Amino acid sequence: MPVIVAALSWSWRETEVDPLTGALRANRRDRGPSGAELAALEHALRLAERWSAPVVAASVAPAEADEMLRDALAVGAAHALRVEPASSAAGPRPAGLVGGEQESAAALAAALRHHYGVPDLVLCGDLAADRGTGSFPAFLAASLGAEQALGCVRLEPGGDRTLRLHRRLDGGRREVLIVRPPAVVSVETVGVRLRRAGLPATLAKGNAAITVASTPAAATRRVRILGAHPYRPRPRELPAPTGTALRRTLELTGALVQRTPPAMVGPLSPEEAASELLAYLRRWGYVSADYELAAGPGRTEPNEPAAIHETGIKR
């Protein structure tokens, strides 16, 4: 019997970063799957109806994630698998937000092999809620020895349990792939919303059993984090200053630059205001020197230059 796995993450949804120290703060209750992972669960439930296969909701998370897995059981998943992480921190860590995908993928792959064998299909979200690197599906496919298709926007089941997948490309184009089991597919949150659980399933989810597995020793962290600090860009190399201190001071203050100081003129009549404005435009070359206003309000010379309209003077 084919097995479909929906991989869910227990990620931080909102985090605050101290710009001076780089310390991270978050609400310990504000954790859960991303919208893309909920879309992956809905895709898994739809494919399970076509293939007559059970859906396994799996996650590498502490015991606090049991409620998330029970919600997946309430909407239609047949089994729930939680892999106990090797280490769990009370708050978010910089290294945990951008790393750890390889260790989590290896731990989940080992647990799936032990309990269900190599699944026919594993569906993941393209990105976690904490805006990680998005490399978990690729590491999981490598650990399972399965095909991979990442960032899919449309899934079409075919015969013999094959999938026709559409990936988003630049310029509004699409790439169409055919994958065969075993495969790992990550999906985007496009046009798919997770179904709601019925009342009987919601009431019964509190007694649902969750299989708990431990992280094998081979899946522990292989990279040792030496430290985490705020981002500091490298200094740019600038040319050395030239000239005397007086010359550099004049250049910085703009004292040698020709400029027109602001002046208050008025109150003036419309004709005088137009003449003053034309004198300013003539002085800076926007209007020809031989241009003059005709007598009478609101009238100009027949050969009015086009520059008048560009500077905002209307006829």
Helices and strands as residue ranges (DSSP letters): E 4-7, E 11-12, E 16-17, E 24-25, E 31-32, H 35-51, E 55-60, G 63-65, H 66-75, E 79-84, H 94-98, H 101-116, E 121-125, H 136-144, E 147-157, G 159-161, E 163-168, G 170-172, E 174-179, E 183-187, H 199-204, G 205-207, E 211-214, G 217-219, H 245-253, H 270-283, H 307-310
